[in-house]
Amino acid sequence: MQKRKRRHYTQAEKSLMWDRWQNGESMNEIGRSFGIQGHSSIQNIFSETGGIRPATRRRSSRSLSLSEREEISRGVVAGRSLRAIARDLDRAPSTVSREIRRNRGRRSYRAHKADTAAWERAKRPKPCKLAQNGALARIVANKLLLEWAPEQIAGWVKRAYPDDEAFQVSHETIYKSLYIQTRGALKKGLLAYLRRPRSVRRSRHHTQKGPEHGQIVDAVPIRERPAEVEDRAVPGHWEGDLLCGTKDSQIITLVERQTRYVMLVRASRKDTATVVKALTRHAQKLPRELYKSLTWDRGSEMAGHKTFSMATDIKVYFCDPQQPWQRGSNENTNALLRQYFPKGMDLSNVHQNRLNAVAKRLNERPRKTLGYYSPAEKFYECVASTD
C-alpha cells in the first residue's frame, strides 16, 4: 500500500485555518474546505499552541532587511570594504561585520540564507510571567483546583494585591500557560478543572437549545417586565430553567439577576404540577423582598404558572418564543453547571445536598460583573438589608 504523501501548508493557508477556527468552525469542517478527509493534519497545527493563535511575527525596525542583505552580498562580491558597504547602507561598520561573520564569512555569504537564518534566530518568546513568579503560579494553580475560571482568578488577584505589580496577571496569560505547555508554568492536568476541559482551546461560541412547543396560557411576555427588573436595579428578580439529563431527569436552576446568586432545586418529574410544587416550596424559604418575579423560558413545565403566582404572589414572565438568551444569566449558569452535571448524566439520583454544594461552589467564585466580589457576598448584603 502506497503511503500517502504528507501535505505541507503555506503560511497563507495556515492563516486561513486560524481564521476559520476562531470563527467557531470544527476541525472536520476546516479539513473539508481544504479537500482533506479527517482532521489529523489540521489538529497538529492547532495542537502546537493549544488552539491559541500564535502572535503575528514582525521584524524589528532595527534589524537588517532582505534588501540591505542583498546590498551587502553585492558589495562582498564586488570586493568592497565593509566600511564602504556600511556607509551606503547608513549602518555602523560593526553591524555589517557581524552580519557577514555570523553567516559563514565573505566567501559563503548569501543574502537569502542570511535573512532566513536571522528570522529563525529571532524566535525568542517572551518569558512567561507565571514561569518567573512561582508564588503567583501556585496561587493560580490553587484557584484552578477550586474550579475558578482564569478571568475570575485574574480579577481576584488584582483585588487581593492591588499595589503589587508582580502579582498582576491577565486571564489570557493563564489560558496560554495551560494550553501551551512549553511555557512550563502550569501543569496540563489543571485543564481538567476548567469549565469546559479541552486539550485544545476552542473559539467562544454558544448553541441555543431547541424550542419547547408547549402552549402557555395567559403567559405574560418579557416586554411587560418592569424596568427595575430589566436594568437589575433592585434584587429579588430571578431567572429559571430546567437543566435536563438522561432518563427524563432534571434539575431546577434559579439565578438572581442583580447578584447572580444561584440556587438549585430537585424535581422528580418534568410535568408542570411537580415543577410548580417544587418552586412554590422553595420560594417560601426566601424573604419576600428577595423573591418578587421569575422569568422563564417557554417550556411547558411552567404551564401552571398561575398556580405558582397565586401561592407565592410572585409574578412570572416568559421569554419570547425561541429566544432563551433573554434570560442570559440563567443560560450562562446552566453552561457552568455542565462542568458538574455533563450532558448524558442521569440527574435523578443527585441528592439535594450535592446540589447545595455545587451552588455554594459557584456562589463563592468572584465574578467580573460584580467587581470580582462573589454572588454570595452580594446576596448576603441584600439579606442583611432586609433584616
Protein Blocks (a to p, Z undefined) as FASTA:
>chain_A
ZZdddddddfklmmmmmmmmmnopafklmmmmnopgcjklmmmmmmmnnopacddddddf
kbccfklmmmmmmmmmnopafklmmmmnopafklmmmmmmmnopjklgcfklmmmmmmmm
mmccdddfklmmmmlmmmmmmmmmnopafklmmmmmmmmmmmlmklgccfklmmmmmmmm
mnomacfklmmmpmbacfbdcddddddddddfbdcehiacfklpcfklmnomaghiacdd
ddddehhiacdddddfklopacddddfbfbfklmmmmmmmmmmmpcfklombccddfbfk
lmmmmmmmmmnopacddddehilklmmmlmmmmmmmmmmmcghiafklpcfklmmmmmmm
mmmpccfkloopafklmmmmmmmmmZZ
